[in-house]
Amino acid sequence: MVSSGKKSREFGIPEGVKTPWFEFMGDIPRTLTYSNGTMYEKMEEIAKRFPNNIAFDFMGKHTTYKQMLRKVEDCARSLRTIGIRPGNKVTIAMPNCPQAIFMLYAVNRVGAVANMIHPLSAEKEIEDYLNVSHSNTIVTLDQFYNKIEAIRENTDIHNVIIARIRDELSRTIRTGYMLTEGRKIALIPKDAPVITWDKFMRLGRESFKNYEVDRKADDPAVILYSGGTTGKTKGIVLTNMNFNALSEQVIAANPMFRPGDKMLAAMPLFHGFGLGVCIHTMLTQGGRCVLVPRFTAKSYAKLITGYRCNFIAGVPTLYEALLRLPSMEKADLSCLKGVFSGGDSLSIELKKKFDKFLYSHNATIQIREGYGTTECVTASCLTPPSIHKEGSIGVPFPDTYYKIVKPGTEEELPYGEEGEILISGPSVMKEYMDMPEETAETLRVHDDGLKWVYTGDLGAMDDEGFLYFKGRIKRMIITSGYNVYPAQLENIFDAHDKVHMSCVIGVPDDYKMQKVKAFIMLKEGVPENSKTREELMAYARKNIAKYAMPYDIEFRKELPTTLVGKVAYRQLEEEELSR
């Protein structure tokens, strides 16, 4: 087992554990001190230290820490006014925009739990997220109102708060926005049962003053989502400690960070990396977030150079795209202190190409790969700033422990041998929402007294403590950095009255890394033609998120099966590879 130092008061290493990699780590500490407060309290502390520093930029408009804190306080009073109490769930279905940040910390301020979901999710997915979390309030943008209204009666939602992007734009940019993107947004009926953002923010100023609550580090703070091995949606309950510990760990692993440094926050808020690193870490360490509400490689490149960003993060697909952008040919990247890759394996070839690209554009750093799971918020392992081993995903964060075991067991394997990756540390989740059996299967306390996450991923560790990712035990497709769970998509296709059976696989793709393909056996008598295919694609578009949509449907008279009758999806994968 490799971890980060001697046994500390809360998160220490059992006696006798080797930590060979620390001879390479220089001034990165082995163990850290963590706050016993909430996410809000950690943000508030830094906001009072740097009140006039810029907390975030949004489409040309700056917001200082002092302004952000005042907005969060107003939002918190309004939440109490509409009835939000400690432990209630508030769903935030927003892109990276100011209102989402105000709401995130306000929800935490009043002791409620922020349920973070993708605003582009299909209607049925949103309905599931609301019901899994038992949310009674949702905040979203005006362009998503119709989706919420369509499923509202199937949920326990009482309050729908509608914000608008244009309300957070500077006057100059707002005019251009309303002539372009703003014109595409349908007007919400005047009698719609919603609370507009402006009205919502005024409520607390007039009617609610006592909103102090007593919340602790181990209290639930955020719910993020991951699909189960059976295709069942799992709500991952994360605590204040999980996020605040991550904040300290990220900065410890990046000693070159200084307050005021700029992070390009393109990774979304509903994603552990986007929320935990790009937003919460920056806003609790005095950093400056450059918010990206809608990501494209071209906009990403423009913001890196325009704001002279110091830190950027993305999936391998992004870095592949940046290499091909003409606008990056003469870019000066000397401002960069850290470039991070996660969400999928970074190929050795792509790393070499992007490192060469960085050096040729005046950067003095290399791209650094990390690894983690949403069950630990996000990354818990990162390539050190000055040491790289080809193919490695790095070393554990301070106070975070990794070991490789025979899959599903406690039997630790020798250095170099491939097995299941287990993680322990202060960022480990509290539980899966209302899923005690899945929680017990994933979180297990060993004889060393530590609670370990069984990741379902295969890896190996060398004798200096560097980790190597080998693949996934769990069946999952990663496309452009998004996790897609085939069983979820198969459940959707199998529910169609013309489908007998389906199988969804990932097909290798130079740009997306993997793209989604569906194989379908139709019911007897249903024609295998373009009309049927289009009908199924239209059905999928209504029930499946855009990023998870199959690029193709292939009809099969029979699907291959294993000896026990399960669909042999690996055989279909091999067939695709041989084409």
N, C-alpha and C positions, 0 to 999 in steps of 0.2 A: 504493500500500500504506500502511496506517496501522498504527502500532505504538506503542511506549511509550518511546522515548528513544534516546540515543546507544549506540553499540556497546559492550556490556559483555563481561566475560571469557567468559561461557558462552552467554548468550542475547541478545546485543546486536543492534541494528539495523544493517543494512548502511549504509554511508556514503551520504548524499544523500536518505534517506527522510524525507518530510515528517511532522511530528507536530502538525498545526494544532490539534487538539482540546485539547492540554494547557494552552492559555491559559485554559480553562474549569475546570481541575481543582484549582485551589487547592493544598492541602497533600498531594495524592495523588502519591506518587513515581513517576517514570518507570521506574526499574529497582530491583530488590530483591536482597538477599543470601539465599541458600538454604542449608539444612542439607545436609550430605553424609551424614547418617545415615539411619536407618530410621524408619518410622512409629512404632514402639514407642519408639525413643529420643527422638523429638520429644515424644511424650506423657509419657514418664518425666521429661524435663527440666521440663516445666510442673507435673507432679504434685509434684515435690520443691520447687518454688517456692511452691506453694499447697496444702500437704498437708491443711489443715483446711477448705479451701473445698469447697463441694458441686460434685461433677462432674456428677451427673445425679440426676433425680427419676424415680421409677417408681411410679405409682399410689399416691402418698402417702408413699413411702419414700425417704429421702435416702441417697446414697452419696457420701462425700468422696473427694477425689483420693487420699488415703493409703489408704483402704479399697479403692478401685478398683485401685490399683497392686499391693496385696498379693494380691488375687484373680487378677489377670493373672499374677503370678509363680507362684502355685499351679497355675493352669491350664497354664502353660508347662511346668512340671516334669512334670505329668501327661501332656501331649502327648509329651514325650520318652520317658516311661516306656512308653507304648503303641506306641512305635516311629516317631513322626513325626520326620523328618530334613529338613535344608535342601533346598528344592526340591519336597518333597512337596506335594500339593494336599489341602486340607481344606475340604470343602463346608459352608457355614453356611446352613441353610435355616430362618431365624428371623425373627420380627417384631422390632420395636424393643424389646428387653428387655435387662436387665443381662447375662444369660449370653452374649448375642450380642456385646456389647462386650468382655467378658472374653476370649472366644474369639478375636475379631478381632485384638486386640493380642497375645495369647499365641501365636497362629499366626505372627504377624510376629516375635515375640521369638525363636522357635526357627528362624527362617529359612525357614519353609514359606510357602505361598501360599494366601490365603483365596479360595475359590470361592463367590461370593455369589449365591444364587438365591432366587426367590420361593417361600415355603413353600406357597402355594396353587396352584402350578403343577400341571398334570395329571401323572399317573404317567409317561406317555411322555416328557413334557418333562423331568421330573426325571432320568429314565434317560439322556436325551441329554446333559443338563448334566454328569452324573457321568462319562459316557464321553468327552465332548469334553475335559474337564479332566483326565482320568486320576486322579480322586480315589480315595483309599483309605480315607478317613474322612469321616463326615458327622455333624453335630450338628444336631438338630432338636427340636421340642416333642413331648410325648406324644400330642397329638391328630393328629399327622401320621405316627405310627409305621406304621400299616397301609399307607400309600402307599409308604413306603420298603421295607417288607418285601415288598410285591408285586413290586417290580422289582429287588430286591437281587441275585438270582442272575444277572441280566443285566449286572451291573457288576463292577468290581474292588474294591468296598467290603469292607473287613475289619472296621472299627470303626463301630458305630452308637451315638452318645452321645445319650441322651434327657434333656432338661431339662423342667422344669415351671414354668409361670407362677407357681403358688401358692408356690413355694419362695422367691420374691423379694418377696413381699408382707408388709406389716406384719401383725401378729397380728389386728388388728381387721378389716382389709380381707380377709384370707385367709378368715375365717369367712363373710363375705358371698359371697365368690367361690365357695367350695365349695358353697354352697346354691343358686347360680345357674349360672354358666358351668361351674364345675368338675364339676357333676353330669352334664353332657352328654358328657364325655370318657370314651371306653371304656377300661377297664382293660387294661393291657398284660399278656399272659400271664407268669406268674412264671418260666417257662423260656425266655422270649424271649432271643435272642442279642444283647443290648444291654448297654451300660454306663450305669447311671443317673448323672445329674449329680453327686449327692452322693458316690457311690462313685468316680467319675472324679476329682473334686477331691481325694480322699484319697490317690490312688495315688502322686502325686509326692512327698508329704510323707514317705513311708516308703521309697521305693526309687530316686529319681533326683535327684542334686544337680548334676551337671555339665551344664548346658544352655546354656552360653555359645556363641554362634556369631558368625562374622565375616561380616556382610552389608553391602552397599554401597547407596548411593542409587539406582543404576541397576538393582538387582536387582528381579525381579518380586515384587510384593506382593499384588496383588488381581486377580481375574478378574471382570469384569462382562459382561453379554450384550447383544447387539444382533442383530437378524435381518439376513441378507444380502439383496441384491436378488434372489437366486434362491430365497429362502425358507430357505436353509441357516443354521442357528444359528452365530453367530460369538462366540467367547470373546475378549473384549478384555483383553489383558494390560497391566496398569498397574503402574508402579514406585513405589518409596518416594518418589522425587523428584517424580513426578506429584502425589501426594497432599500432600506437604510443601510443594511450591511453591504448590499451590492454596490451602493454608492461609494462607500469607503474602500471596498476591494478594487473597484475599477480605477480609482485615483491612485491607490497604492501600487497597482500594476503599471501605472503610467506616470512615473515621477516627473516627467517633463511638463505635466499639466500645470497651468497657472490660472487663478481667477481672471475672468475676462476672455479667456480663450474661447474660440467659436467652434461649435459643433454643428455640422450640417444635419439637421434632424429630418431626414427623409424616410427613415424606417417608421412605420405607422404606430400610433398610440396603442392600438389593440394587439400589438406584437410585443413580446417581452423585451426584445432588444430596443425597440423604439421607445417604449415607455420607461424601462428600467435604466438604460444607459443614455440614450440621446436626450431624454427629457429629465427624469428624476435625478440622475447623477449630476447633470449639468446645473440644474436649478437648486441643488443642495450643496454645491461646491463653488458657486460663484461663476459658473460658466455662462456662455451666451448661446442660446439655441437659434439657429436659422431654420424656421419652420417651413416645411415643404408640404402643402396640402394635396397636391396632385403630382405624382412622380413621373417624370420621363428622363431618359438619359440626357437629353439636350438641356432640360431645365436644371438638372443636377449639375452638369458641367458649368453652366452659366453662373450658378450660385457659388460654386467652389471658388471660381476666379473673381467674381464680383464682390464677394464678402471677404475674400482672402481667408477662407476657413482653415482652422488648425487641425481639426479632426473630422474624418469622414468614415462612414460605415456603410456596408452594403453586401449584397449577395454576389457570388461570382458572375452571374449574368450581367450585373451592372458594370463590373470592371471590363468584361468582354466588350460591352457596348461602348464604353468610354474610349477604348483603344481605336474604335472605328470612326469616332466623331471628328469631322474636319475642324470643328471649332476648338478642339483641344490641341491642334498641331503646334501652336505657338504659345500655349498656356504656360505661365510661370507658377510652378507649384512649390516654390521655396518656402511658402507659408506653412506647409503641412508638417505636423508633429506626429500624427498617427493616422494610419489607414488600416481599417479592420475589415476582415471578411468572415462571414458566418452564414448560417441558414442552409448551407450545402457544402460539400467537399470542394475545396479549392485545388484544382489540378496542379501538378508540379509544373506542367507546361505553361498554364495561364499565370502562375506566380512568377515564373521567370520572365515572361513577356511584360507583365505589369511592373515588375521591379525595374526592368530596363526602361520602360516608359517613364517611371517616376524619376529616375536618375537623369534621363535625357531632357526632363522638364524642370531641372534645378532642385528637385527634392533630395534630401539627404537621408531618407528612410526607406524601408521596405514595407510591403504589405504584410500584415500580421494576421494569421488565421486563429480563430477561436472555436470553442465548442461548448455546447450546453443544451439544456432542455427547458421547456416552459415550467416544468415541475421545480426548477431552481431559478425561476424568473427568466433567465436567459443564459448567457455565457458564464461558465465557472472555470474555464480553462483558456489560457491565452499564450500565444508565442511571446516570449520575452522581447524587450526592445532591442537587445543587442546580440541575442543568440537565436539561431535558426537551424533546425535539423530538417532535411528534406523529407517531406511527407508527414511531418509531425503537426499536430494541432496545438502544441504548446505544453504548458505546465499549469497545475492548479493555482487558483487565486489564493491569497493568504487565508488561513483558517478553513480551507476547502480541501477535502480529502477524496482521492480517487483510488479504487482498486479494481482489479480485473479478476472475475470469478468464472467458474464453470457456470454457464447460463442457468439462471433460476435457483442457484444454490448459494451457500456461503463459502464454498471451497475456493480459496484464493489460488491463482495460478502463478507460475514462475515468470520472471521477466521475459519478454519476447513472445510469450504464448498468447494466442488469441482467445478472448472470452467476452463475457458481458461486462460493460462499463457500469460501475456503481459510483455514486457521488454522495458525499455527506458534507454538511456545513451549514452556516447560518442563513443561506438563501433557500434552503429546502422548504418546499410548500408545507402548508398545514394539513391539507386533505383535498380529495376530490369532493365536490359539492354533492351531498346526499348519496354518495357511493362508497359505503364502508368496505365492501368486498374488494373493489378495485383499489381503494386506498391501502388496504392491508396487503394486497398483492404487490403494490409498488413500493410502499414504505415499510421497511423491516429493521428492527433493532437487533444488532448482532451482539456477540459476546463481548466486544470491545466497548459496549455501552453507547455506541453511536447509531443514529438513525440514517439508514442508507436508502437512496433512490435507485431502484432497478430500472435502468434507462431503456432496456430493450435494444440497445445498440452494441455492436461488436467492436472491440478495440484491443490494443496491446500497449504495453508499457516497456520502455527500455530500462537498462540498469542505472540510468541517470534521471529517471523519473519523467521523461518526455512521453506524451501520449500519442497514439496513432489510431485514427478512426478507420475501421475496416468495412462497416456496412450496418444494415439494420436487421435486427431479429424481427421486429415488428414490420408489418407490411405497410409501407407508406411511400407516396410519390412526392418528390420535391420539385416544383415547377416555378422557376423565377423566384426562388426563396420561400414560396408558400408551401405549407404542408397540406397535402391532399390525401385523404384516407379512402382507398378504393372501396372498402366495405360500405361507407356512407353513400357513395355514388351508386353502388350496386343495389342498395336498398331502395333508392329512388327509382332506378330503371325497372327493378323487379315489381314495383307497385303499379306500373303502367299496364292497362288491360290487354295490350297486344304483345307483351313480353313474357316469355316463359322463364328465361334465365339470362343473367348477364355476368360479365367479368370485365373489370377495369384494370388496366395496367399502365405503367409508365414506359414511354418509348424514348430512348436517348435522343437528345436534340442539341445541336451545337450552340444555340442561343439560350434556350430555357433550361438546359441541362436535361430535363425530362419534359415531355408533353403527354397529355392524357389521351388514351384511346380506349374505346368501349367495344367489347365483343358481345353480340346479342343473339340469343336463340329466340325467334319469334314463336308465338303460339300457332298451332296448326291452322292452316288456311289463310294466315296473314301474308300478303305478298312481300317479297324481299325486293323492294324497288325504291326509287328516289323519293316517292311521295311518303312512304312509311318512314324512311330515314329522316326526312325533313320534319315530319310530325314528332318524331322522338327528339330531334334536336330542339324544336320549339318547346317541347315539354321540359327538356333539360334546362333551357335558358330561364325558364320560370322557377325552377326548383334548385338550381345549382349556381353557386357564386361564379362570377365571370372568370376569375383566375383558375377555377377548377373545371371549366367546361372542356369536354372531349373535343379534340380537333377532328376526330373521325369516329364513325360507327361502322363496324364491319359485321355483317350478318353471317352466322354460322348455323349449319344444320344441326351440329352437335358441338358441345364444348368438351375439351379433354378433361378427364377426371383422374384422380389418384385411386389407389387400391381401396381406400375407404369411402370413395364416392364424392370427395370434395373436388371442386373445380381446380384443375392443375394450371394455375396462373403462370407458374414459372415456365411451363411448356410454351405458353403463348408469348412470353417475353423472349424465349430463345428463338421462336419462329420469327419474331420481328427483327431480332439482331442478325439473323441469317439472310434477311432479304436484301 
